[in-house]
Amino acid sequence: MSGEELFRLTHSKLETFRRCRKQYWFAYVSGLPWPRPEETPAGIVGTGVHRAMARLCETGDPGDGAAELDVYLRMPEHAAAGPGTAWWELAFAAYGRGVEAHRSILSEARWAELDSWAPAKRLGITVQSKADRVDRLGPGRWQVIDWKTGRFDLDEVVDRQLDLAHVIVRVVRQLPREATVRAVAWNLRTGEQRVRELTREDAARTMDYLGRMAAVMRAESEFLATPGVHCGFCAWRSRCEAAAQLEQEGLDVLAEEAEELSAPDDFAIEWD
Ligand code: SF4
């Protein structure tokens, strides 16, 4: 692999490839500028709570996170989740749960928003990931948290995200070989925690898998569209013929053919 440019992998890139290869082509192959993402109240709440949790992690003072969340939600462009809205209430309720979560974690050291990358030259890839919070709980024991604020999360997607964050934290923080990591997706809206207990061997297997995925992604040349419910969240939708066609025609073409196949003569029942 020496001399060859390393293939960059992120959680979003991998998930986009899995979801729809046309969307992947738009975002990572075409070179087109990315459309500005549409801001939704749920998205504003998510960003605001993440920013508040980062402040809380940095200083340990709940007032710092609350002040950050308050200012963020009062910004005119965030009026959809501003004071007086149900979204504002939801954001502060989630932050309240975040403060409880913070108090429940007893750690020797902690880091907010650990965003890093690491090359794996043997595999020809470079992996980038961000962990919302990392704690050293004790000698050889660590915790990685991804805060969630949505109504629900897809388990398999969350698991893959945690595995990626685990790999990066293990390398960037130079964890000893025998260290174990509790990787948690902690939903501050529902209070639910999804936990993965991960070891050095798990990290090696994740890297192995990423190397193979990178080879598949690099070899892709068709980039066929996979329209579905996810099109509703796709920033490229206005440029996507496949989604427009599906919306226009739906299954009518097949329904039409079915009508032709079941012409009355074929199924006529003769009664005496
Ligand atoms: S609109 Fe749907 S089918 Fe088209 S690129 Fe986006 S996700 Fe894929």
Residues whose N, C-alpha, C, O or C-beta is under 5 A from the ligand:
A	BS01	SF4	C20 K22 Q23 A225 T226 P227 G228 H230 C231 C234 W236 R237 C240 A242 A243
